Amino acid sequence: MIQFSVEETFLKTDEITNLSLALTQAHQQLVNRNGKGNDFLGWLDLPIELSHTQLTLIQQCAEKLRAQSEVIVVIGIGGSYLGARAVIDALQNPFAALDSTQKSPTIVYAGNSLSENYHAQLIALLNKKEYSLIVISKSGTTTEPAIAFRILKQHCEKKYGKEQARERIVAITDAAKGALKQLADNEKYTQFIIPDDIGGRYSVLTPVGLLPIAAAGFDIFQLVDGAKKIRKTLFSNITPDNNIALQYAGIRYLLYKNGRKNEILVAYEPTLQYFIEWFKQLFGESEGKEGKGIFPTGAIFSTDLHSLGQYIQEGERHIFETVISVKHASLTTPIPHSKDNIDNLNYLQDKSLHEINQTAELGTRMAHIAGGVPNMTISIPEIKENYLGQLIFFFEFSCAIGGYLLQINPFDQPGVEAYKKNMFKLLKKP
């Protein structure tokens, strides 16, 4: 099970104690489904409602795509791709695409930007590769993925013919309405449903996330099982004493009230970069409204210690730090002995890089605390599907609690429409 610990908050004991009742009330609001945005709480029960049959159907579709593809293109933006990418990037070998023995298809992404260069380069790649498409959109009219799908659908039909293209396109969309649903019905694409009561940033454990993750070759049964395990704990413990999500949400709220307006989510494993990106969307869209909310950002250490480290150590004290700590590496790389020892590193010989990385983590935490940066740690034993499932549900639950503490609806995102209205006006959309 994942663990949560508090290294230093600079908060007074009575501040934490006095918040206990509010946290219990927020927990009751969430699990009893009587808080703001309660029509978007379908994610709460996903871990226990997803049946073996449903997961098997997703797995079977993924295996079909894998068998016919060198490349699988996931078309989506925001919650329609970030959750899947977070898990895939965390688990996959970062050099797999360069390994000639690699059997799994390469997962690439489209429709998450409006870059002409990016999509043109993708088309050039697909000219030379066998590929399939997973298009994800509830409405089918979100500009970025809709444009990408129009381009890629046309390319797929031109390359394979309409009948064969139909077997290479899977749509994940609304159950009954929307442009993509209509198109998928007309073209007879394989379809999976985005539930009405689950928003995009909470959709990792729906087909939105599960199909791409399975297509990448990872175990969605273990992912869901991890979420199921931690759900039981978070539901049954109604006070902060034994509930790590309430502890995390409560401390975040108190730090925010004490002027710590920015949270840095830190990982010491580069493969967690997109997990941080998913975290940023989850908390940014959930909390950032009505003039409230912590600004979520992130960093990969020790890399970013050589760019952001100076600011974190000695800059303005409006930040706090949460570290995802990975206790065990799946592979080992010992430091070899050098006869001449010109680099003076022989003192590290026979130590593993992971051991040194953990030492860097401890040393950095000590330095940042000394510099006045509150520090919390979320520990996972390894980067594996079960623990990532736990981590996903932990953050989702914590985020919802945090929203209720702020007295806002953590499940809507009205501000996202502002840029779209301006863009449509400038483009003269009819």
C-alpha positions in Angstrom: 0.0 0.0 0.0 1.2 3.5 -0.7 2.2 5.6 2.4 1.9 9.3 3.3 4.3 11.1 5.6 4.8 14.7 6.7 8.4 15.8 7.1 7.7 19.4 8.0 4.8 21.8 7.5 5.7 24.8 9.8 2.1 24.6 10.9 0.9 24.8 14.5 -0.4 21.6 16.0 -3.7 23.2 16.9 -4.3 24.3 13.3 -4.2 20.7 12.2 -6.3 19.5 15.1 -9.0 22.2 14.6 -9.4 21.1 10.9 -10.4 17.6 11.9 -14.1 18.2 12.0 -14.1 20.0 8.6 -12.2 17.1 7.1 -14.7 14.6 8.5 -17.6 16.6 7.1 -15.9 16.8 3.7 -15.5 13.1 3.7 -19.2 12.6 4.5 -20.1 15.0 1.7 -18.1 13.0 -0.7 -19.0 9.4 0.2 -22.6 10.3 0.9 -22.7 12.1 -2.5 -24.4 15.3 -1.2 -21.7 17.9 -1.9 -21.3 20.2 -4.8 -20.9 18.5 -8.2 -22.4 15.3 -6.9 -23.7 14.4 -10.4 -20.0 13.8 -11.4 -19.0 11.2 -8.8 -19.1 8.1 -10.9 -15.4 7.7 -10.5 -15.8 7.0 -6.8 -17.2 3.5 -7.5 -15.3 2.6 -10.6 -12.8 0.3 -8.9 -15.6 -1.9 -7.5 -18.0 -1.6 -10.4 -15.6 -2.5 -13.2 -16.3 -6.2 -13.8 -13.9 -8.8 -15.0 -16.1 -9.1 -18.1 -15.8 -5.4 -18.9 -12.0 -5.4 -18.4 -11.7 -8.5 -20.6 -13.6 -6.8 -23.4 -11.2 -3.8 -23.2 -8.2 -6.2 -23.1 -9.5 -8.1 -26.1 -9.9 -4.9 -28.1 -6.4 -3.9 -27.1 -4.9 -7.2 -28.2 -6.6 -6.8 -31.6 -5.0 -3.3 -32.0 -1.6 -4.6 -30.9 -1.7 -7.5 -33.3 -2.3 -5.2 -36.4 -0.2 -2.2 -35.4 3.3 -1.0 -35.2 2.0 2.3 -33.9 -1.2 3.2 -32.1 -2.3 6.8 -32.1 -4.3 8.0 -29.1 -6.3 11.1 -30.1 -7.4 13.3 -27.3 -6.7 16.3 -25.1 -6.7 17.0 -21.4 -8.3 14.1 -19.4 -8.8 12.2 -22.7 -5.1 11.4 -22.9 -3.2 12.6 -19.8 -4.2 9.8 -17.5 -3.4 7.1 -20.0 -0.1 8.7 -20.9 0.8 9.1 -17.2 0.5 5.4 -16.6 2.0 4.3 -20.0 5.1 6.6 -19.6 5.6 5.5 -16.0 5.7 1.8 -16.9 7.3 1.6 -20.3 11.0 1.4 -21.2 11.8 4.9 -22.3 14.0 3.4 -25.0 11.6 0.8 -26.2 11.0 2.4 -29.6 14.7 2.1 -30.4 14.8 -1.6 -29.4 14.5 -3.9 -32.4 13.4 -6.7 -30.2 10.4 -4.6 -28.9 7.2 -6.4 -29.7 4.7 -4.0 -28.4 3.4 -1.2 -30.7 4.6 2.3 -30.0 1.9 4.6 -28.5 1.9 8.1 -29.8 -0.5 11.0 -29.3 -2.4 13.4 -31.4 -5.0 16.1 -31.0 -3.3 17.4 -27.8 -2.1 20.5 -29.6 -2.7 22.5 -32.8 0.9 22.2 -34.0 1.0 21.8 -37.7 4.6 20.6 -37.6 3.8 17.9 -35.1 0.9 16.5 -37.0 2.7 16.7 -40.4 5.6 14.7 -38.9 3.1 12.2 -37.5 1.6 11.7 -40.9 5.0 11.2 -42.4 5.7 8.4 -39.8 2.3 6.7 -40.4 3.0 6.6 -44.1 5.7 4.0 -43.2 4.0 2.2 -40.4 1.1 -0.1 -39.8 -1.2 1.7 -37.4 -4.5 2.0 -35.6 -6.4 4.9 -34.0 -8.1 5.3 -30.6 -10.1 8.5 -30.7 -11.4 9.9 -27.4 -13.9 12.6 -27.1 -17.3 12.9 -25.3 -18.6 15.5 -27.7 -16.5 14.9 -30.8 -16.3 18.6 -31.4 -13.4 19.7 -29.1 -11.3 21.6 -31.6 -7.9 20.0 -31.1 -8.8 16.3 -31.2 -11.6 16.8 -33.8 -9.1 18.4 -36.2 -6.6 15.6 -35.6 -9.2 12.9 -36.1 -10.4 14.4 -39.3 -6.8 14.4 -40.7 -6.0 10.9 -39.4 -9.3 9.3 -40.4 -8.8 10.5 -43.9 -5.2 9.3 -44.0 -6.2 5.9 -42.6 -9.0 5.4 -45.2 -6.7 6.4 -48.0 -4.0 4.0 -46.8 -6.1 1.0 -46.0 -9.5 1.6 -47.7 -12.7 2.4 -45.9 -13.5 -1.2 -44.9 -10.1 -2.0 -43.4 -9.8 1.4 -41.8 -13.1 0.6 -39.9 -11.2 -2.2 -38.2 -8.4 0.1 -37.2 -10.4 2.8 -35.5 -11.9 2.6 -32.0 -14.0 5.4 -30.7 -14.4 6.2 -26.9 -17.3 8.6 -26.6 -20.7 9.4 -25.2 -23.3 6.6 -24.9 -26.0 8.4 -26.8 -25.1 11.8 -28.3 -22.5 14.0 -29.9 -20.7 14.2 -33.2 -18.2 11.4 -32.5 -21.0 9.1 -31.4 -22.9 9.8 -34.6 -19.9 9.2 -36.7 -18.9 6.0 -34.9 -22.4 4.7 -35.4 -22.5 5.6 -39.1 -19.0 4.0 -39.7 -19.7 1.1 -37.4 -16.5 1.6 -35.4 -15.9 -0.4 -32.2 -17.0 1.8 -29.4 -16.5 2.2 -25.6 -18.5 4.6 -23.4 -17.4 7.6 -21.4 -19.9 7.6 -18.5 -22.0 10.7 -18.1 -21.1 11.1 -14.4 -17.3 11.1 -14.8 -15.4 14.1 -15.9 -12.3 13.9 -18.1 -9.7 14.4 -15.4 -11.3 11.6 -13.3 -11.5 9.1 -16.2 -8.3 7.2 -16.0 -10.1 4.1 -14.8 -12.7 4.2 -17.6 -12.0 3.0 -21.2 -10.5 6.4 -21.7 -7.4 5.4 -19.9 -7.7 1.6 -19.7 -7.8 0.9 -23.5 -4.6 2.8 -24.4 -2.9 1.4 -21.3 -3.9 -2.2 -22.3 -2.9 -1.4 -25.9 0.6 -0.5 -24.6 0.8 -3.9 -23.0 0.2 -3.2 -19.4 -2.0 -4.9 -16.8 -5.2 -3.0 -16.4 -6.6 -5.7 -14.0 -3.8 -4.8 -11.5 -4.3 -1.1 -12.1 -7.9 -1.3 -11.1 -7.2 -3.7 -8.3 -4.8 -1.1 -6.8 -7.5 1.5 -6.9 -9.9 -0.9 -5.3 -7.6 -1.6 -2.4 -7.0 2.0 -1.5 -10.7 2.9 -2.0 -11.7 0.5 0.8 -9.3 2.3 3.2 -10.2 5.8 2.2 -14.0 5.1 2.4 -13.9 3.3 5.8 -11.7 5.8 7.7 -13.8 8.9 8.2 -11.4 10.9 10.3 -7.9 12.1 9.4 -6.2 9.8 11.9 -6.1 6.8 9.6 -7.0 8.4 6.3 -4.0 9.5 4.2 -6.1 11.4 1.7 -7.7 13.5 4.4 -4.3 14.1 5.9 -2.9 15.3 2.6 -5.9 17.4 1.6 -6.0 19.0 5.1 -2.4 20.0 5.2 -2.6 21.4 1.6 -5.5 23.5 2.7 -3.8 24.8 5.8 -0.6 25.6 3.9 -2.7 27.5 1.3 -4.4 29.5 4.1 -1.0 30.3 5.4 0.1 31.8 2.1 1.6 28.8 0.4 -0.2 29.2 -2.9 2.0 26.9 -5.1 2.5 23.1 -4.7 5.5 21.5 -6.4 4.9 17.8 -7.0 8.4 16.2 -7.3 9.5 12.8 -8.5 13.0 11.4 -8.7 12.1 9.1 -11.6 11.9 10.7 -15.1 9.2 8.2 -16.2 6.8 10.0 -13.8 6.9 13.2 -15.8 3.5 12.7 -17.3 2.1 11.5 -14.0 3.0 15.0 -12.8 1.2 16.5 -15.8 -1.9 14.5 -15.0 -1.7 15.8 -11.4 -1.5 19.3 -12.7 -4.7 19.0 -14.6 -6.5 17.2 -11.9 -5.8 19.8 -9.2 -5.7 22.8 -11.5 -9.1 22.3 -13.1 -10.6 21.1 -9.8 -9.5 23.8 -7.5 -8.7 26.8 -9.7 -12.0 28.7 -9.6 -13.8 31.5 -7.8 -10.5 33.2 -7.2 -9.3 30.3 -5.1 -7.0 27.3 -5.4 -3.3 26.2 -5.1 -1.3 26.5 -8.3 -0.1 22.9 -9.1 3.3 22.6 -10.7 6.0 19.9 -10.8 9.6 19.0 -11.2 11.8 16.0 -11.9 14.8 15.8 -9.5 17.7 15.7 -9.6 17.4 17.2 -13.1 15.4 20.2 -12.2 17.6 20.9 -9.1 20.0 22.4 -11.6 17.4 24.8 -12.9 14.7 25.4 -10.3 16.7 24.3 -7.3 18.0 27.8 -6.5 14.5 29.3 -6.5 13.1 26.5 -4.3 15.9 26.9 -1.8 16.1 30.6 -1.5 13.2 32.2 -3.5 10.0 33.7 -2.2 8.4 31.4 0.4 5.0 30.8 -1.3 5.7 27.2 -2.2 5.5 23.8 -0.6 6.7 20.4 -1.9 5.2 17.0 -2.2 7.5 14.2 -3.2 6.5 10.9 -4.8 9.2 8.6 -3.4 9.8 5.2 -5.1 11.4 2.8 -2.7 12.7 0.1 -5.0 14.0 0.1 -8.5 13.2 -2.9 -10.8 16.8 -2.9 -12.3 20.2 -2.2 -10.8 23.2 -0.3 -12.1 26.2 -0.4 -9.7 28.9 2.2 -9.9 32.1 0.5 -11.2 35.6 0.8 -9.8 38.1 3.1 -11.7 41.8 2.4 -11.5 42.9 6.0 -11.9 39.8 7.5 -10.1 40.3 10.9 -11.8 36.6 11.7 -11.1 37.1 10.8 -7.5 34.0 8.6 -7.5 35.5 5.4 -6.2 33.9 6.1 -2.8 30.6 5.2 -4.6 31.8 2.0 -6.1 29.4 -0.9 -5.7 26.5 1.4 -4.7 23.5 1.3 -7.0 22.2 4.4 -8.8 18.9 4.0 -7.0 20.7 4.1 -3.6 22.4 7.3 -4.7 19.1 8.7 -6.0 17.4 8.1 -2.7 20.3 9.8 -0.9 19.9 12.8 -3.2 16.2 12.7 -2.3 16.9 12.7 1.5 19.6 15.4 1.2 17.4 17.6 -0.9 14.4 17.3 1.5 16.7 18.3 4.4 18.0 21.3 2.5 14.6 22.5 1.4 13.1 22.2 4.9 16.1 24.1 6.2 15.3 26.7 3.6 11.7 27.0 4.9 9.9 24.8 2.3 7.1 22.6 3.8 7.6 19.0 2.7 5.4 15.9 2.4 6.1 12.5 1.0 3.9 10.0 -0.8 5.8 6.6 -1.0 5.2 3.7 -3.3 7.2 0.5 -3.2 7.8 0.3 -7.0 6.5 1.8 -10.2 4.0 -1.0 -11.0 0.4 -1.1 -12.1 -1.1 -1.9 -8.7 0.7 1.0 -7.0 -0.1 3.4 -9.8 -3.8 2.5 -9.4 -3.5 3.3 -5.7 -1.8 6.6 -6.4 -4.4 7.6 -9.0 -7.4 7.0 -6.7 -5.5 8.6 -3.7 -5.0 11.9 -5.7 -8.6 11.9 -7.0 -10.0 11.4 -3.6 -7.7 14.0 -2.0 -8.6 16.5 -4.7 -12.3 16.1 -4.2 -11.8 16.6 -0.4 -9.7 19.7 -1.1 -12.4 21.2 -3.3 -15.0 20.8 -0.5 -12.7 22.4 2.0 -12.5 25.4 -0.4 -16.3 25.3 -0.7 -16.2 25.1 -4.5 -17.4 22.5 -7.0 -14.3 20.3 -7.7 -15.9 18.7 -10.8 -16.6 21.5 -13.2 -14.3 23.7 -15.2 -16.3 26.7 -16.5 -13.2 28.8 -17.1 -11.9 26.4 -19.8 -14.5 27.7 -22.2 -13.2 31.3 -22.2 -10.3 30.7 -24.6 -12.5 28.6 -26.8 -15.1 31.4 -27.3 -12.3 33.9 -28.3 -10.7 31.4 -30.6 -14.0 30.5 -32.3 -14.8 34.2 -32.7 -11.4 34.9 -34.3 -11.7 31.9 -36.6 -15.2 33.1 -37.6 -16.9 29.9 -36.6 -20.5 29.9 -37.9 
